[in-house]
């Protein structure tokens, strides 16, 4: 993915605008690895999802969550057949253990369906504001809409300030019965313009 970011954050829903009223300690972030992929000719996104859902991800080294993000609106940077594969891990060591053994975990058919730019993955430290979000209604639905914004922290603000501000916004929304998931991600490792990670 293109970048050029310094302290760039991908923030779900709202940015840092109000002073933090509720200070709470930040949880340990998880790791999200984003990879841009293209759906191969002759296949559809529905085909990809059918195969991905049929795969087993049991075991301690399996990813915690896998999502495929297809843009419905945005800046036009992605082509119609492109998708972002987002995978959540506990940490970098968790990801490394899985990747080391991925030949035994890979689906040959899924590899045929998706052409992924593995050398230009983005590694994001990800914080959920709480664990009360329920965008998939406990598994009753298998897709949901997400809103993302790319922002930079203004001088004098920290990631902790952002977390506390979003926690305040989230607490107000929860009090009104809102079940949306809120959080933010900070680019940690990843490609820069015209450079590959060589991973």
N, C-alpha and C positions, 0 to 999 in steps of 0.2 A: 504494500500500500504506500501511497505517497506520504511523505511527512515533511519535516522542516520545523518540527516542534521543539520547544525547549522543555518547559515543564507543562506538558500538554495533558489535559485531562479529558476523558470522555465522560460526560455527566448525564445521567438519566434524569430527565424532566427539568430541573431548575438549577440555576447557578448561584454563586455566592453573592448575595446582595444585602442580607440583613445581619445584624450582630447576633452572635450565638447567645441564646437565652438558656439553653439546656446543655450543660457540659457533660459529656459522657465519654468514657474511655474508648478509644478506637479499638475495634477487634483486630486480630491478626489478619492481614489480607490473604485472600486466596489468589491463585494465578489463573488468568485467562489467556489462552493462546489463540490468536486470530490468524487464520490463513485464508487468503483469497483464492478461490477456485473457479473453474469454468465447467459447466455441464457439457459433457462430450456430445457430439452430433449423434442423433438417433435416440437420445435419452431425454427425459424431462425431470424437473425437480421432484415431481411425484415419484418417479422411479427411484431417484436417489434416496428419498425419505423412506420408501418401502424397504429398501435393502438395509439402510442404516438402522431402522427400527427392529429389523430381524436379527441384528448382531447381538451377541452376548457380551456384556461388559461387567461381568462379575469378577470378584477378587479384589484384594487390597490395592493393587496397582492400577486398577481400571479408573478411567476418568470419572469425576463426580457428576458431570453434566456435559452433554454435547448438544449444540444448537446449530441450525443452519439459518443464516440471516439473509433474506432476500429483500432488497430495497423496493419500497413502494413509492417513495418520494425522496428527493435529496438533490445533490448538486450535479447529478448526471455523470459522476466519475466512473460508475460501474456500468458495464455492458448488460444487455438483457439476460444473457445466459450466465452471468456471474453470480456467485454466492460467497458469503463469508462463513467459513466453518469456525465456530467458537467452541472451545473446549475448556472446561474448568478443572483445575487441579488443586490439590492442597498447597503445593509449593513446587519449586523448581526441581527438587530431588524426586518428587513424585512423578513429574513429567519425564525426567531423565530415565527413571526405571522402566517406564512404559515404552518409551521410544527405543531404548536399548533392545527390548524384546519384541518390537513391533512386528517383525516378520511372522511371528507366531500368532499375532493378534489381527493382522491385516485381513481385510476382505478383498479377494481378488476382483470380484465383480464391482465393488464400490470404487476400487482403484481404476477400473476401466471407465466408470461413469464420470469420474471427477478428475480434472487435470488441475492439480493444486501447486501453487508456487511455494513449496516447502522452504526454499532458501530465503524467503522474505516474510517470514512470520513476524507478528508483533506479539510481544509478551507484555501483558498488562497486570499490574497489581490491582486487585479488585476488592472493594469494600461494599458489602451490603449494609444498609442502615439498620435493618433488623431482619428477623427471620419470619416475619408475619405476612410477607407478601405472598400472594397466591394467584399469579397470573394464569396458571394452567388449571386452576380450580381442582387441585388434587389429582390431576391426571385425567379429568373428565373431558378436557379439550386438549388438542395436540398442537395448537398454534396460537400465537398471541401477537399483538402489535407492540412495538417498542419505539421509544423516542430517544435519540441520542444527540448530544451537542458536543462539539469540540471547543474547548475553552482553555485559556491560560489564566492561572492565578494572578491577580493583581499584586503589585509589590506590597509587602507588609502582611500578606495573608499566607497562611500555611495550610497544608492538607488537613491538619487537625481542625482548623477554623472551618474549613469546608464541610468536614464530617459533622461538626456540631450544628452548623447552620441547617444542613439537610436533615439532621435528627430532629430539630425543632419543627421544620416543615412537615416531616413525616409524622411526628406525634400529633399534630393538629389534624392531619388527614386520617390517621387511624381513629381518632376520637369521633370522626364523622362516618366511620365504617368503611373507609377506603382500603382496598386490598392490593393496590398496585405495589410492585416491587420498586424500591428506590435504592440507588447506589451510585458509585462512580468508580472509574478505572483510571489509573495513571500509567502512561507508557513507561515501561521499565527497560526492556530490551527490544530492539527491533530495527528494521531497515531504515536507512536514511536515503535521501534522494540519490539515485544512481549508484547505490551501494548495496551489496548483498551481505547477509549475515554469515554466509558460508557454513551454515549449520548442517 
